[in-house]
Amino acid sequence: MPRVTQAQSGATYRRLPITQQLKNILNYAAKQADVHVKVISGGQKHVPGGAGKSIKGVRTGSTRHDIRTGQMGAADVILYHGDHKLDLRKPADASRMGIFTEAAVAAGAVGVGAGLGYMGAYTIHVGGGTATTWGAGKGKKIAEFIPPAHRRGMQRFKLGQEVKAAQA
């Protein structure tokens, strides 16, 4: 049963549907963490030379969310366990968010970020691109679950089995 809802159509910039590859990864990770995923920021148009530039109504920021051939793209997501929206400030929720993040990384979404000073208490960035983590900014710190979840996920990713399983 699908666990991913795309709700980004009203977003200012990143309102395009996410790639099927990323949708499969999000669904796979959601099953592992027993959550449902709401995509609030999805794909955006790729503009050559547009990295870091805002083009009104077309794109903003990095190219991670860009939709283009051969690229996974990215999504900003909110996780729900039943009707409960997960909050990274609550230890039990952060644990479940970590399980989701680890599984997403293991399945190939190796660029992840979250933090109160980044996108708030409820949102996680998940996607392709360079394998890295972030969430800090302006004196804020990365969500505590992100670095260990990414590290464990990368160990699993290197085995390659979950990448295939997520796309099956």
C-alpha positions as CSV (number, residue, x, y, z in Angstrom):
1,M,0.0,0.0,0.0
2,P,1.4,3.4,-0.9
3,R,2.5,5.5,2.0
4,V,3.5,8.7,0.1
5,T,1.2,11.6,-0.6
6,Q,2.3,14.4,-2.9
7,A,0.9,17.6,-1.5
8,Q,3.3,20.1,-3.0
9,S,1.1,21.4,-5.9
10,G,0.5,24.7,-4.0
11,A,4.2,25.3,-3.3
12,T,5.7,28.5,-4.6
13,Y,8.6,26.8,-6.5
14,R,9.0,23.1,-5.9
15,R,5.6,22.0,-6.9
16,L,6.4,19.5,-9.6
17,P,5.9,15.7,-8.9
18,I,8.9,13.9,-7.5
19,T,10.6,11.2,-9.6
20,Q,9.3,7.7,-9.4
21,Q,12.7,6.6,-8.1
22,L,12.4,9.0,-5.1
23,K,8.8,8.1,-4.5
24,N,9.8,4.4,-4.3
25,I,12.5,5.2,-1.8
26,L,10.2,7.3,0.3
27,N,7.6,4.5,0.3
28,Y,10.3,1.9,1.2
29,A,11.6,4.0,4.1
30,A,8.0,4.7,5.3
31,K,7.3,1.0,5.5
32,Q,10.5,0.5,7.6
33,A,9.5,3.3,10.0
34,D,5.8,2.6,10.0
35,V,4.9,6.1,8.9
36,H,3.1,7.9,6.1
37,V,5.0,10.6,4.1
38,K,3.5,13.9,3.0
39,V,5.7,15.6,0.4
40,I,5.4,19.4,0.9
41,S,8.1,20.5,-1.5
42,G,8.9,18.4,-4.6
43,G,10.5,18.8,-7.9
44,Q,11.4,22.0,-9.7
45,K,12.4,22.8,-13.3
46,H,16.0,22.4,-14.1
47,V,17.6,25.5,-15.6
48,P,21.1,25.1,-16.8
49,G,23.4,27.5,-14.8
50,G,20.5,28.0,-12.3
51,A,22.2,26.6,-9.2
52,G,21.7,28.9,-6.3
53,K,19.5,31.2,-8.3
54,S,15.9,32.1,-7.8
55,I,13.8,32.5,-10.9
56,K,10.4,33.7,-10.0
57,G,7.8,30.9,-10.2
58,V,10.3,28.5,-11.7
59,R,13.0,27.5,-9.3
60,T,14.9,28.4,-6.1
61,G,18.1,27.3,-4.3
62,S,20.3,24.3,-5.0
63,T,19.8,21.9,-7.9
64,R,18.9,18.9,-5.5
65,H,15.2,19.4,-6.2
66,D,15.7,19.7,-10.0
67,I,13.8,17.3,-12.2
68,R,16.1,16.1,-15.0
69,T,17.0,12.9,-16.7
70,G,19.1,10.5,-14.7
71,Q,18.7,12.4,-11.5
72,M,16.7,11.4,-8.4
73,G,15.7,14.9,-7.3
74,A,14.6,15.6,-3.8
75,A,11.6,16.2,-1.5
76,D,10.9,18.0,1.7
77,V,8.7,15.7,3.8
78,I,6.6,15.6,6.9
79,L,6.1,12.2,8.6
80,Y,3.0,10.9,10.2
81,H,2.5,7.9,12.5
82,G,-1.3,7.5,12.3
83,D,-2.7,11.0,12.7
84,H,0.3,12.2,14.7
85,K,2.7,14.5,12.9
86,L,6.3,13.6,14.0
87,D,8.3,16.3,15.8
88,L,12.1,16.1,16.0
89,R,12.0,17.7,19.4
90,K,10.3,14.7,20.9
91,P,12.6,11.7,21.6
92,A,10.2,9.0,20.4
93,D,9.4,10.9,17.2
94,A,13.0,11.7,16.5
95,S,13.8,8.0,16.9
96,R,11.2,7.1,14.3
97,M,12.4,9.9,12.0
98,G,15.9,8.4,12.3
99,I,14.6,5.0,11.3
100,F,13.0,6.6,8.2
101,T,16.1,8.6,7.4
102,E,18.4,5.6,7.7
103,A,16.2,3.5,5.5
104,A,15.9,6.2,2.9
105,V,19.7,6.6,2.8
106,A,20.2,2.8,2.6
107,A,17.8,2.8,-0.4
108,G,19.8,5.5,-2.2
109,A,18.6,8.9,-1.0
110,V,22.0,9.9,0.3
111,G,21.5,13.6,0.8
112,V,19.4,14.3,3.9
113,G,18.9,17.3,6.2
114,A,16.8,18.5,9.1
115,G,17.0,20.9,12.0
116,L,15.1,23.5,13.9
117,G,17.1,26.3,12.3
118,Y,16.7,24.7,8.8
119,M,13.1,23.7,8.1
120,G,11.6,23.5,11.6
121,A,10.6,20.7,13.8
122,Y,8.5,18.6,11.4
123,T,10.3,18.6,8.0
124,I,13.1,16.4,6.6
125,H,14.9,16.9,3.2
126,V,15.5,13.6,1.5
127,G,17.0,13.2,-2.0
128,G,19.9,12.4,-4.3
129,G,23.1,14.3,-5.1
130,T,26.3,14.2,-3.1
131,A,26.2,12.0,0.0
132,T,26.0,14.5,2.9
133,T,23.9,15.8,5.8
134,W,23.0,19.3,6.9
135,G,20.6,21.3,9.0
136,A,22.7,23.8,10.8
137,G,22.5,27.5,10.1
138,K,22.6,30.8,11.8
139,G,23.8,29.3,15.1
140,K,21.3,26.4,14.9
141,K,22.4,22.8,14.9
142,I,21.5,19.8,12.8
143,A,18.8,17.4,14.1
144,E,20.6,14.9,16.4
145,F,19.1,11.9,14.6
146,I,20.4,12.9,11.2
147,P,24.2,12.1,11.4
148,P,23.9,8.6,13.0
149,A,21.0,7.7,10.7
150,H,23.0,8.8,7.7
151,R,26.1,7.0,8.8
152,R,24.2,3.7,9.3
153,G,22.2,4.2,6.1
154,M,25.4,4.7,4.1
155,Q,26.8,1.4,5.5
156,R,23.7,-0.3,4.3
157,F,23.7,1.6,1.0
158,K,27.2,0.3,0.2
159,L,25.8,-3.3,0.3
160,G,23.4,-2.3,-2.5
161,Q,20.5,-4.7,-1.6
162,E,18.1,-2.1,-0.4
163,V,18.6,0.1,-3.5
164,K,17.2,-2.8,-5.5
165,A,14.5,-3.7,-3.0
166,A,13.2,-0.1,-3.0
167,Q,12.8,-0.1,-6.8
168,A,11.3,-3.5,-7.0
